[in-house]
Amino acid sequence: MLDRIDAHFARYGWGLWAIEERESGALIGLCGLEHIPWQAFFTPAVEIGWRLSTPWQGKGLAREAAETVLTFGFDSLGLSRVVSVTTPANKASWGLMERLGMQKIGEFDHPVLPEGHPLRRHVAYEIIASSWRHLRTLSEQRTRGEGQR
């Protein structure tokens, strides 16, 4: 996995970044963007992905990291669309996709996993740059409105 991450950084200058706990600097997960190297109905595409160690899940850290990564992807890289995939059973992951404003675009059998593998079925979500910017604007307006109370 680390070789794949390093190779992506070497080729594109961006990829999956480490997530560290602020106080201790301990590695607690990763989040970032990668070109999808396999074929599906929604490729070619850049995927956002995240993983957090179990003790750090459910604390809003994946959302914070994903929001930062999406802003980087759309504003700095100029991406027009970002996708994300997971298994239907991974409610935490697709729930975060929905909270980020991503829309489900379908289901597919992951081409890297063999026929009959219990995790082969996946769901795919996407968000386009204009939707992300609109959601960020609404969020900023809400934050400013709350600060004026």
C-alpha positions as CSV (number, residue, x, y, z in Angstrom):
1,M,0.0,0.0,0.0
2,L,2.8,2.5,0.9
3,D,4.5,1.7,-2.4
4,R,1.3,2.6,-4.3
5,I,0.9,5.8,-2.3
6,D,4.6,6.8,-2.9
7,A,4.2,6.1,-6.6
8,H,1.1,8.2,-6.9
9,F,2.9,11.1,-5.2
10,A,5.9,10.7,-7.4
11,R,3.7,10.8,-10.6
12,Y,1.1,13.5,-9.6
13,G,2.6,15.4,-6.6
14,W,-0.5,14.6,-4.4
15,G,-2.2,11.5,-3.1
16,L,-3.1,10.1,0.3
17,W,-1.8,12.1,3.3
18,A,-1.2,10.9,6.8
19,I,-3.6,12.1,9.5
20,E,-1.9,12.9,12.8
21,E,-3.4,13.6,16.2
22,R,-2.8,17.3,16.9
23,E,-1.4,17.0,20.4
24,S,0.9,14.0,20.2
25,G,1.6,13.8,16.4
26,A,0.6,10.2,16.5
27,L,-0.4,8.7,13.2
28,I,-4.1,7.9,13.3
29,G,-5.1,7.4,9.7
30,L,-5.0,8.7,6.2
31,C,-7.1,10.8,3.8
32,G,-6.5,12.0,0.3
33,L,-7.0,11.7,-3.5
34,E,-6.0,9.0,-6.0
35,H,-6.5,8.3,-9.6
36,I,-8.5,5.1,-9.9
37,P,-6.4,2.5,-11.7
38,W,-9.2,0.1,-12.6
39,Q,-12.3,0.4,-14.9
40,A,-15.8,0.9,-13.7
41,F,-18.9,2.8,-15.1
42,F,-17.7,6.0,-13.5
43,T,-14.0,5.9,-14.5
44,P,-11.7,7.6,-15.3
45,A,-12.0,9.4,-12.0
46,V,-10.1,10.7,-9.0
47,E,-11.3,9.1,-5.7
48,I,-11.3,10.6,-2.2
49,G,-10.6,8.0,0.4
50,W,-10.0,7.9,4.2
51,R,-9.2,5.4,6.9
52,L,-8.9,6.1,10.6
53,S,-7.7,3.8,13.4
54,T,-10.7,2.5,15.4
55,P,-10.1,4.7,18.5
56,W,-10.4,7.8,16.3
57,Q,-13.5,6.9,14.4
58,G,-16.8,8.7,15.1
59,K,-15.2,12.0,16.3
60,G,-15.6,14.0,13.1
61,L,-11.9,13.7,12.1
62,A,-12.6,11.9,8.8
63,R,-15.1,14.6,7.9
64,E,-12.6,17.4,8.8
65,A,-9.9,15.8,6.7
66,A,-12.2,15.0,3.8
67,E,-13.5,18.6,3.6
68,T,-9.9,19.8,3.5
69,V,-9.0,17.3,0.8
70,L,-12.1,18.2,-1.3
71,T,-11.3,21.9,-1.1
72,F,-7.7,21.1,-2.2
73,G,-8.9,18.9,-5.1
74,F,-11.4,21.5,-6.4
75,D,-9.6,24.7,-5.6
76,S,-5.9,23.9,-6.0
77,L,-6.0,21.0,-8.5
78,G,-9.0,22.2,-10.5
79,L,-10.7,18.9,-10.5
80,S,-14.3,19.0,-11.9
81,R,-15.5,15.8,-10.1
82,V,-14.4,13.5,-7.2
83,V,-15.8,10.1,-6.5
84,S,-15.7,7.7,-3.6
85,V,-16.5,4.0,-3.3
86,T,-17.2,1.6,-0.4
87,T,-19.2,-1.5,0.4
88,P,-22.9,-1.2,1.0
89,A,-22.4,-2.5,4.5
90,N,-19.9,0.3,5.4
91,K,-22.6,2.7,6.6
92,A,-20.1,5.0,8.3
93,S,-18.2,5.6,5.1
94,W,-21.2,6.1,2.8
95,G,-22.9,8.2,5.5
96,L,-19.9,10.5,5.5
97,M,-20.0,10.7,1.7
98,E,-23.6,11.8,2.0
99,R,-22.8,14.4,4.7
100,L,-20.1,15.8,2.4
101,G,-22.8,16.4,-0.2
102,M,-21.8,13.4,-2.4
103,Q,-24.6,11.8,-4.4
104,K,-24.9,8.0,-4.9
105,I,-24.4,7.3,-8.6
106,G,-24.8,3.5,-8.5
107,E,-23.5,0.1,-7.5
108,F,-20.9,-2.1,-9.1
109,D,-18.8,-5.2,-8.6
110,H,-15.3,-4.1,-7.7
111,P,-13.1,-5.4,-10.5
112,V,-10.1,-6.1,-8.3
113,L,-12.0,-8.5,-6.0
114,P,-12.7,-12.0,-7.3
115,E,-16.2,-13.3,-8.1
116,G,-17.8,-14.5,-4.9
117,H,-15.8,-12.3,-2.6
118,P,-18.1,-11.0,0.2
119,L,-16.9,-7.4,-0.3
120,R,-17.0,-7.4,-4.1
121,R,-20.3,-5.3,-4.3
122,H,-19.6,-1.6,-3.9
123,V,-21.5,1.7,-4.0
124,A,-20.2,4.7,-5.8
125,Y,-20.7,8.4,-4.9
126,E,-19.7,11.6,-6.6
127,I,-19.6,15.3,-6.1
128,I,-18.9,17.9,-8.7
129,A,-17.0,21.1,-8.1
130,S,-19.9,23.5,-8.5
131,S,-21.9,21.5,-5.9
132,W,-19.0,21.5,-3.5
133,R,-18.5,25.3,-3.8
134,H,-22.2,25.9,-3.3
135,L,-22.3,23.7,-0.1
136,R,-19.1,25.5,1.2
137,T,-20.8,28.9,0.6
138,L,-23.9,27.8,2.5
139,S,-21.8,26.5,5.3
140,E,-19.8,29.7,5.6
141,Q,-23.0,31.8,5.6
142,R,-24.5,29.7,8.4
143,T,-21.2,30.0,10.4
144,R,-21.2,33.8,9.9
145,G,-24.9,34.0,10.9
146,E,-24.3,32.0,14.1
147,G,-21.4,34.3,15.0
148,Q,-23.7,37.4,14.8
149,R,-26.2,36.1,17.4
